[in-house]
Protein backbone atom coordinates (compact mmCIF):
# COMPACT_ATOMS: atom_id res chain seq x y z
CA UNK A 1 0.00 0.00 0.00
CA UNK A 2 1.29 3.38 -0.93
CA UNK A 3 0.48 6.29 1.35
CA UNK A 4 0.75 9.98 0.56
CA UNK A 5 0.77 12.13 3.65
CA UNK A 6 0.57 15.87 4.27
CA UNK A 7 3.65 15.73 6.43
CA UNK A 8 6.87 14.61 4.85
CA UNK A 9 8.28 11.88 7.02
CA UNK A 10 11.71 12.55 5.56
CA UNK A 11 11.51 16.16 6.76
CA UNK A 12 10.76 14.88 10.24
CA UNK A 13 13.62 12.39 10.01
CA UNK A 14 15.94 15.26 9.05
CA UNK A 15 14.64 17.47 11.89
CA UNK A 16 17.48 17.83 14.37
CA UNK A 17 15.07 17.55 17.31
CA UNK A 18 14.59 13.87 16.36
CA UNK A 19 18.27 13.02 16.25
CA UNK A 20 18.56 11.46 19.74
CA UNK A 21 15.65 9.10 19.07
CA UNK A 22 14.46 8.61 15.48
CA UNK A 23 12.95 5.21 16.27
CA UNK A 24 9.32 6.27 16.90
CA UNK A 25 9.34 7.84 13.40
CA UNK A 26 10.57 4.58 11.96
CA UNK A 27 7.74 2.74 13.66
CA UNK A 28 5.37 5.07 11.84
CA UNK A 29 7.28 4.51 8.58
CA UNK A 30 6.98 0.73 8.81
CA UNK A 31 3.17 0.97 8.85
CA UNK A 32 3.51 1.67 5.10
CA UNK A 33 6.28 -0.61 3.79
CA UNK A 34 6.80 1.53 0.67
CA UNK A 35 5.96 5.14 1.31
CA UNK A 36 5.61 7.76 -1.40
CA UNK A 37 6.55 11.23 -0.17
CA UNK A 38 4.91 14.45 -1.39
CA UNK A 39 7.85 15.20 -3.68
CA UNK A 40 7.59 11.83 -5.48
CA UNK A 41 10.53 10.20 -3.68
CA UNK A 42 10.09 6.86 -1.89
CA UNK A 43 11.03 5.74 1.60
CA UNK A 44 11.33 2.05 2.47
CA UNK A 45 11.61 1.04 6.12
CA UNK A 46 10.62 -2.62 6.47
CA UNK A 47 13.29 -5.33 6.67
CA UNK A 48 12.00 -7.63 3.95
CA UNK A 49 11.43 -4.87 1.39
CA UNK A 50 14.83 -3.26 2.08
CA UNK A 51 16.59 -6.60 1.57
CA UNK A 52 14.65 -7.15 -1.66
CA UNK A 53 15.63 -3.73 -3.00
CA UNK A 54 19.28 -4.00 -1.93
CA UNK A 55 19.49 -7.03 -4.23
CA UNK A 56 17.43 -5.63 -7.13
CA UNK A 57 19.59 -4.57 -10.12
CA UNK A 58 16.80 -2.20 -11.20
CA UNK A 59 17.76 0.04 -8.28
CA UNK A 60 20.76 1.94 -9.53
CA UNK A 61 23.53 3.49 -7.42
CA UNK A 62 24.99 5.22 -10.47
CA UNK A 63 24.98 8.95 -9.75
CA UNK A 64 24.46 9.66 -13.48
CA UNK A 65 21.00 8.05 -13.26
CA UNK A 66 19.80 10.54 -10.65
CA UNK A 67 17.29 13.14 -11.78
CA UNK A 68 20.03 15.81 -11.49
CA UNK A 69 22.55 13.63 -13.36
CA UNK A 70 24.74 13.35 -10.28
CA UNK A 71 25.61 17.05 -10.06
CA UNK A 72 27.86 17.66 -7.08
CA UNK A 73 28.51 13.94 -6.51
CA UNK A 74 31.62 13.51 -8.70
CA UNK A 75 34.89 13.25 -6.85
CA UNK A 76 37.18 13.27 -9.85
CA UNK A 77 38.08 15.68 -12.59
CA UNK A 78 35.01 16.17 -14.72
CA UNK A 79 32.30 13.67 -13.77
CA UNK A 80 33.99 10.53 -12.56
CA UNK A 81 32.71 8.53 -9.61
CA UNK A 82 34.09 6.08 -7.08
CA UNK A 83 32.59 2.60 -7.09
CA UNK A 84 29.98 3.30 -4.38
CA UNK A 85 28.30 5.54 -6.98
CA UNK A 86 28.50 3.07 -9.89
CA UNK A 87 26.60 -0.01 -11.12
CA UNK A 88 27.91 -3.23 -12.67
CA UNK A 89 30.01 -3.88 -14.58
CA UNK A 90 32.13 -0.78 -13.65
CA UNK A 91 31.34 -1.11 -9.94
CA UNK A 92 32.25 -4.79 -9.77
CA UNK A 93 35.55 -4.44 -11.61
CA UNK A 94 36.73 -1.48 -9.50
CA UNK A 95 35.64 -3.15 -6.26
CA UNK A 96 37.51 -6.35 -7.20
CA UNK A 97 40.62 -4.37 -8.14
CA UNK A 98 40.52 -2.60 -4.75
CA UNK A 99 39.75 -5.77 -2.78
CA UNK A 100 42.88 -7.49 -4.15
CA UNK A 101 44.91 -5.20 -1.86
CA UNK A 102 42.66 -5.29 1.17
CA UNK A 103 41.36 -8.74 1.97
CA UNK A 104 40.84 -12.38 1.02
CA UNK A 105 41.57 -14.20 -1.19
CA UNK A 106 44.64 -12.19 -2.28
CA UNK A 107 45.61 -10.61 1.04
CA UNK A 108 44.05 -12.78 3.75
CA UNK A 109 46.49 -11.62 6.45
CA UNK A 110 46.56 -7.87 5.74
CA UNK A 111 43.86 -6.80 8.19
CA UNK A 112 44.93 -9.16 10.95
CA UNK A 113 48.39 -7.64 10.63
CA UNK A 114 46.91 -4.25 11.62
CA UNK A 115 45.40 -5.51 14.87
CA UNK A 116 48.51 -5.00 17.01
CA UNK A 117 48.90 -1.46 15.68
CA UNK A 118 45.25 -0.71 16.45
CA UNK A 119 45.65 -2.03 19.99
CA UNK A 120 48.71 0.19 20.49
CA UNK A 121 46.95 3.33 19.17
CA UNK A 122 43.94 2.75 21.45
CA UNK A 123 46.18 1.93 24.43
CA UNK A 124 48.13 5.18 24.02
CA UNK A 125 44.95 7.23 23.68
CA UNK A 126 43.47 5.69 26.86
CA UNK A 127 46.82 6.03 28.72
CA UNK A 128 46.42 9.77 28.14
CA UNK A 129 43.20 9.74 30.24
CA UNK A 130 45.28 9.03 33.38
CA UNK A 131 44.87 11.66 36.07
CA UNK A 132 41.54 12.81 34.63
CA UNK A 133 38.04 11.90 35.74
CA UNK A 134 36.08 12.94 32.68
CA UNK A 135 36.77 12.80 28.91
CA UNK A 136 34.91 13.39 25.69
CA UNK A 137 35.16 9.93 24.12
CA UNK A 138 34.39 11.31 20.66
CA UNK A 139 37.21 13.88 20.60
CA UNK A 140 39.69 11.76 22.56
CA UNK A 141 39.21 8.39 20.83
CA UNK A 142 36.29 7.78 18.45
CA UNK A 143 37.19 10.63 16.09
CA UNK A 144 40.99 10.45 15.73
CA UNK A 145 41.42 6.65 15.87
CA UNK A 146 39.76 5.70 12.51
CA UNK A 147 41.75 8.38 10.62
CA UNK A 148 44.99 6.92 11.91
CA UNK A 149 43.87 3.42 10.90
CA UNK A 150 42.75 4.32 7.37
CA UNK A 151 46.02 6.25 6.86
CA UNK A 152 47.88 3.06 7.88
CA UNK A 153 45.80 0.99 5.46
CA UNK A 154 46.40 3.33 2.54
CA UNK A 155 50.07 3.90 3.38
CA UNK A 156 50.01 7.57 4.39
CA UNK A 157 53.21 8.32 6.34
CA UNK A 158 52.61 9.15 10.01
CA UNK A 159 54.05 12.65 9.67
CA UNK A 160 51.34 13.53 7.09
CA UNK A 161 48.48 12.22 9.21
CA UNK A 162 47.57 15.60 10.77
CA UNK A 163 46.65 16.78 7.24
CA UNK A 164 44.10 13.99 7.04
CA UNK A 165 42.58 14.80 10.40
CA UNK A 166 42.00 18.32 9.10
CA UNK A 167 40.70 17.22 5.69
CA UNK A 168 38.28 14.63 7.04
CA UNK A 169 36.80 17.30 9.30
CA UNK A 170 36.17 19.55 6.26
CA UNK A 171 34.92 16.78 3.97
CA UNK A 172 32.14 15.72 6.33
CA UNK A 173 30.99 19.30 6.96
CA UNK A 174 28.11 19.31 4.38
CA UNK A 175 26.33 16.78 6.60
CA UNK A 176 26.31 19.38 9.38
CA UNK A 177 24.68 22.13 7.28
CA UNK A 178 21.87 24.13 8.86
CA UNK A 179 20.21 25.30 5.61
CA UNK A 180 20.60 25.51 1.81
CA UNK A 181 23.00 28.51 1.75
CA UNK A 182 25.17 27.00 4.45
CA UNK A 183 25.07 23.67 2.59
CA UNK A 184 26.32 25.27 -0.64
CA UNK A 185 29.24 26.94 1.16
CA UNK A 186 30.18 23.74 2.99
CA UNK A 187 29.94 21.70 -0.24
CA UNK A 188 32.32 24.08 -2.01
CA UNK A 189 34.81 23.83 0.83
CA UNK A 190 34.52 20.02 0.88
CA UNK A 191 35.15 19.90 -2.90
CA UNK A 192 38.29 22.01 -2.49
CA UNK A 193 39.56 19.71 0.23
CA UNK A 194 38.79 16.58 -1.81
CA UNK A 195 40.80 18.09 -4.64
CA UNK A 196 43.71 18.69 -2.22
CA UNK A 197 43.48 15.10 -0.98
CA UNK A 198 43.52 13.84 -4.60
CA UNK A 199 46.65 15.91 -5.33
CA UNK A 200 48.27 14.52 -2.20
CA UNK A 201 47.43 10.91 -3.17
CA UNK A 202 48.70 11.52 -6.73
CA UNK A 203 52.09 12.58 -5.29
CA UNK A 204 52.22 9.67 -2.84
CA UNK A 205 51.19 7.21 -5.59
CA UNK A 206 54.14 8.35 -7.69
CA UNK A 207 56.50 7.68 -4.75
CA UNK A 208 54.97 4.22 -4.22
CA UNK A 209 55.27 3.39 -7.92
CA UNK A 210 59.03 4.01 -7.65
CA UNK A 211 59.45 2.28 -4.29
CA UNK A 212 56.42 0.09 -3.38
CA UNK A 213 55.69 -0.79 0.24
CA UNK A 214 53.27 -3.12 2.00
CA UNK A 215 50.23 -0.82 1.76
CA UNK A 216 47.09 -0.47 -0.33
CA UNK A 217 48.24 2.45 -2.44
CA UNK A 218 51.41 0.59 -3.47
CA UNK A 219 49.27 -2.39 -4.43
CA UNK A 220 46.88 -0.29 -6.51
CA UNK A 221 49.63 1.46 -8.50
CA UNK A 222 51.82 -1.60 -9.16
CA UNK A 223 49.11 -4.24 -9.72
CA UNK A 224 49.90 -6.74 -12.48
CA UNK A 225 46.80 -8.88 -11.91
CA UNK A 226 44.80 -10.59 -14.66
CA UNK A 227 42.25 -7.76 -14.83
CA UNK A 228 44.82 -5.02 -15.25
CA UNK A 229 45.46 -1.92 -13.20
CA UNK A 230 43.08 0.88 -12.14
CA UNK A 231 43.36 4.11 -14.09
CA UNK A 232 44.95 7.01 -12.18
CA UNK A 233 41.54 8.73 -11.89
CA UNK A 234 39.85 5.58 -10.50
CA UNK A 235 42.73 5.02 -8.09
CA UNK A 236 42.38 8.57 -6.72
CA UNK A 237 38.59 8.21 -6.43
CA UNK A 238 39.07 4.92 -4.56
CA UNK A 239 41.60 6.41 -2.11
CA UNK A 240 39.26 9.32 -1.32
CA UNK A 241 36.26 6.94 -1.03
CA UNK A 242 38.10 4.79 1.51
CA UNK A 243 39.09 7.85 3.49
CA UNK A 244 35.52 9.16 3.65
CA UNK A 245 33.54 5.89 3.87
CA UNK A 246 35.96 4.52 6.46
CA UNK A 247 35.89 7.49 8.77
CA UNK A 248 32.60 9.06 9.80
CA UNK A 249 30.89 5.67 9.94
CA UNK A 250 33.41 4.22 12.37
CA UNK A 251 33.48 7.38 14.52
CA UNK A 252 29.72 7.05 14.97
CA UNK A 253 29.96 3.31 15.54
CA UNK A 254 32.34 3.84 18.46
CA UNK A 255 30.30 6.82 19.74
CA UNK A 256 26.90 5.07 19.51
CA UNK A 257 28.42 1.86 20.84
CA UNK A 258 29.91 3.54 23.93
CA UNK A 259 26.61 5.30 24.59
CA UNK A 260 24.56 2.09 24.36
CA UNK A 261 26.98 0.18 26.59
CA UNK A 262 26.94 2.93 29.23
CA UNK A 263 23.14 2.74 29.19
CA UNK A 264 23.46 -1.02 29.84
CA UNK A 265 26.00 -1.39 32.66
CA UNK A 266 25.08 -5.07 33.07
CA UNK A 267 26.55 -5.72 29.60
CA UNK A 268 29.74 -3.85 30.58
CA UNK A 269 30.02 -6.14 33.64
CA UNK A 270 29.57 -9.21 31.44
CA UNK A 271 32.17 -7.97 28.96
CA UNK A 272 34.70 -7.61 31.78
CA UNK A 273 34.13 -11.23 32.75
CA UNK A 274 33.82 -12.55 29.17
CA UNK A 275 35.89 -10.31 26.83
CA UNK A 276 35.23 -12.64 23.88
CA UNK A 277 31.57 -11.55 24.02
CA UNK A 278 32.64 -8.36 22.22
CA UNK A 279 32.05 -10.00 18.81
CA UNK A 280 28.36 -10.62 19.58
CA UNK A 281 28.04 -7.25 21.29
CA UNK A 282 29.32 -5.54 18.15
CA UNK A 283 26.68 -7.17 15.92
CA UNK A 284 23.91 -6.20 18.31
CA UNK A 285 25.23 -2.64 18.69
CA UNK A 286 25.21 -2.05 14.94
CA UNK A 287 21.70 -3.48 14.66
CA UNK A 288 20.36 -1.54 17.63
CA UNK A 289 21.81 1.89 16.76
CA UNK A 290 23.23 1.88 13.23
CA UNK A 291 25.79 4.56 12.32
CA UNK A 292 24.41 4.59 8.73
CA UNK A 293 20.70 5.21 9.28
CA UNK A 294 19.71 5.21 5.64
CA UNK A 295 21.05 4.72 2.13
CA UNK A 296 19.86 7.65 0.03
CA UNK A 297 20.18 8.25 -3.71
CA UNK A 298 19.14 4.93 -5.23
CA UNK A 299 17.26 5.48 -8.52
CA UNK A 300 14.88 3.05 -10.23
CA UNK A 301 15.84 2.34 -13.85
CA UNK A 302 12.54 0.47 -14.46
CA UNK A 303 9.18 0.11 -12.70
CA UNK A 304 9.82 -1.99 -9.58
CA UNK A 305 7.12 -3.84 -7.67
CA UNK A 306 7.80 -4.21 -3.97
CA UNK A 307 5.61 -4.64 -0.90
CA UNK A 308 2.46 -4.39 -3.03
CA UNK A 309 3.47 -1.04 -4.56
CA UNK A 310 4.95 -0.23 -7.95
CA UNK A 311 7.75 2.31 -7.70
CA UNK A 312 7.90 3.98 -11.12
CA UNK A 313 11.01 4.29 -13.25
CA UNK A 314 13.32 7.27 -12.45
CA UNK A 315 12.17 7.57 -8.82
CA UNK A 316 14.58 8.39 -6.01
CA UNK A 317 14.45 5.72 -3.28
CA UNK A 318 15.84 5.89 0.26
CA UNK A 319 16.34 2.63 2.13
CA UNK A 320 16.06 3.27 5.87
CA UNK A 321 18.45 0.66 7.28
CA UNK A 322 18.02 1.91 10.86
CA UNK A 323 14.31 1.15 10.58
CA UNK A 324 14.77 -2.29 8.98
CA UNK A 325 17.07 -3.20 11.86
CA UNK A 326 14.24 -2.46 14.33
CA UNK A 327 11.52 -4.23 12.34
CA UNK A 328 9.69 -6.76 14.56
CA UNK A 329 9.33 -8.92 11.45
CA UNK A 330 13.13 -9.26 11.54
CA UNK A 331 13.68 -9.82 15.26
CA UNK A 332 11.48 -10.10 18.33
CA UNK A 333 11.36 -7.19 20.77
CA UNK A 334 13.57 -5.08 18.47
CA UNK A 335 13.83 -2.05 20.80
CA UNK A 336 15.61 -4.16 23.42
CA UNK A 337 19.44 -4.24 23.34
CA UNK A 338 20.21 -7.93 23.67
CA UNK A 339 23.64 -9.30 22.72
CA UNK A 340 22.31 -12.86 23.16
CA UNK A 341 19.82 -12.65 20.31
CA UNK A 342 20.40 -15.06 17.47
CA UNK A 343 19.40 -12.88 14.51
CA UNK A 344 22.64 -11.78 12.89
CA UNK A 345 21.49 -10.66 9.43
CA UNK A 346 21.27 -6.98 10.36
CA UNK A 347 21.41 -4.23 7.75
CA UNK A 348 24.12 -2.16 9.46
CA UNK A 349 26.56 -2.75 6.60
CA UNK A 350 23.92 -2.64 3.85
CA UNK A 351 23.56 -5.65 1.55
CA UNK A 352 23.89 -6.88 -2.02
CA UNK A 353 26.73 -5.79 -4.26
CA UNK A 354 27.45 -2.58 -2.31
CA UNK A 355 27.72 -4.40 1.05
CA UNK A 356 30.29 -2.49 3.08
CA UNK A 357 33.77 -3.03 1.67
CA UNK A 358 35.38 -2.15 5.01
CA UNK A 359 33.16 -4.26 7.31
CA UNK A 360 35.98 -6.51 8.62
CA UNK A 361 38.11 -3.44 9.35
CA UNK A 362 35.22 -1.62 11.05
CA UNK A 363 34.49 -4.69 13.20
CA UNK A 364 38.10 -4.93 14.30
CA UNK A 365 38.47 -1.20 15.04
CA UNK A 366 35.27 -1.03 17.07
CA UNK A 367 35.92 -4.23 18.97
CA UNK A 368 39.43 -3.08 19.91
CA UNK A 369 38.24 0.40 20.98
CA UNK A 370 35.17 -0.70 22.97
CA UNK A 371 36.94 -3.74 24.43
CA UNK A 372 39.71 -1.53 25.83
CA UNK A 373 37.34 1.17 27.13
CA UNK A 374 35.31 -1.42 29.01
CA UNK A 375 38.40 -3.12 30.42
CA UNK A 376 40.26 0.00 31.50
CA UNK A 377 37.78 2.63 32.70
CA UNK A 378 36.76 2.23 36.32
CA UNK A 379 33.09 2.85 36.96
CA UNK A 380 32.42 4.70 33.68
CA UNK A 381 29.18 6.70 33.46
CA UNK A 382 27.48 9.18 31.16
CA UNK A 383 27.63 12.85 32.05
CA UNK A 384 24.78 13.89 29.69
CA UNK A 385 22.05 11.60 28.47
CA UNK A 386 21.16 12.09 25.67
CA UNK A 387 24.45 13.60 24.51
CA UNK A 388 24.57 16.35 21.86
CA UNK A 389 24.30 14.80 18.37
CA UNK A 390 25.87 15.72 15.03
CA UNK A 391 23.39 17.37 12.69
CA UNK A 392 23.80 14.65 10.05
CA UNK A 393 20.71 12.38 10.04
CA UNK A 394 22.00 9.69 7.76
CA UNK A 395 25.45 9.25 9.32
CA UNK A 396 24.12 9.58 12.85
CA UNK A 397 26.08 9.72 16.09
CA UNK A 398 26.99 11.89 19.09
CA UNK A 399 29.03 15.05 18.48
CA UNK A 400 30.42 14.79 22.00
CA UNK A 401 30.18 12.05 24.59
CA UNK A 402 31.32 13.14 28.04
CA UNK A 403 32.14 10.13 30.19
CA UNK A 404 33.04 10.32 33.88
CA UNK A 405 35.12 7.58 35.55
CA UNK A 406 36.96 6.91 38.82
CA UNK A 407 40.30 5.88 37.34
CA UNK A 408 42.15 4.13 34.50
CA UNK A 409 43.35 0.54 34.91
CA UNK A 410 46.58 -0.67 33.25
C1 LIG B 1 30.91 0.68 11.46
C2 LIG B 1 31.44 1.30 10.44
C3 LIG B 1 30.84 1.23 9.07
C4 LIG B 1 29.53 1.18 8.70
C5 LIG B 1 28.30 1.17 9.61
C6 LIG B 1 29.49 1.14 7.25
C7 LIG B 1 28.33 1.04 6.51
C8 LIG B 1 28.28 0.93 5.14
C9 LIG B 1 27.07 0.77 4.36
C10 LIG B 1 25.65 0.73 4.93
C11 LIG B 1 27.43 0.67 3.06
C12 LIG B 1 26.49 0.47 1.85
C13 LIG B 1 26.28 1.75 1.08
C14 LIG B 1 25.39 1.55 -0.11
O1 LIG B 1 24.70 0.53 -0.23
O2 LIG B 1 25.36 2.46 -0.96
C15 LIG B 1 28.87 0.79 3.00
C16 LIG B 1 29.61 0.76 1.84
C17 LIG B 1 30.98 0.97 1.81
N1 LIG B 1 31.85 1.07 2.89
FE1 LIG B 1 31.32 1.00 4.83
N2 LIG B 1 30.77 1.18 6.78
C18 LIG B 1 31.63 1.23 7.84
C19 LIG B 1 33.01 1.25 7.81
C20 LIG B 1 33.77 1.26 6.66
C21 LIG B 1 35.21 1.29 6.61
C22 LIG B 1 36.13 1.26 7.82
C23 LIG B 1 35.56 1.37 5.29
C24 LIG B 1 36.93 1.48 4.69
C25 LIG B 1 37.79 0.58 4.58
C26 LIG B 1 34.34 1.36 4.51
C27 LIG B 1 34.27 1.40 3.15
C28 LIG B 1 33.11 1.27 2.41
C29 LIG B 1 33.09 1.30 0.96
C30 LIG B 1 34.29 1.49 0.03
C31 LIG B 1 31.76 1.10 0.57
C32 LIG B 1 31.20 1.02 -0.85
C33 LIG B 1 31.05 -0.44 -1.25
C34 LIG B 1 30.51 -0.62 -2.66
O3 LIG B 1 29.93 0.30 -3.21
O4 LIG B 1 30.71 -1.72 -3.21
N3 LIG B 1 33.27 1.29 5.37
N4 LIG B 1 29.38 0.92 4.28
Boltz pocket constraint, residues with backbone or C-beta under 6 A from the ligand:
constraints:
  - pocket:
      binder: B
      contacts: [[A, 61], [A, 83], [A, 84], [A, 85], [A, 95], [A, 241], [A, 242], [A, 245], [A, 246], [A, 247], [A, 249], [A, 250], [A, 253], [A, 290], [A, 291], [A, 292], [A, 295], [A, 296], [A, 347], [A, 348], [A, 349], [A, 350], [A, 351], [A, 353], [A, 354], [A, 355], [A, 356], [A, 357], [A, 358], [A, 359], [A, 361], [A, 362], [A, 363]]
      max_distance: 6.0
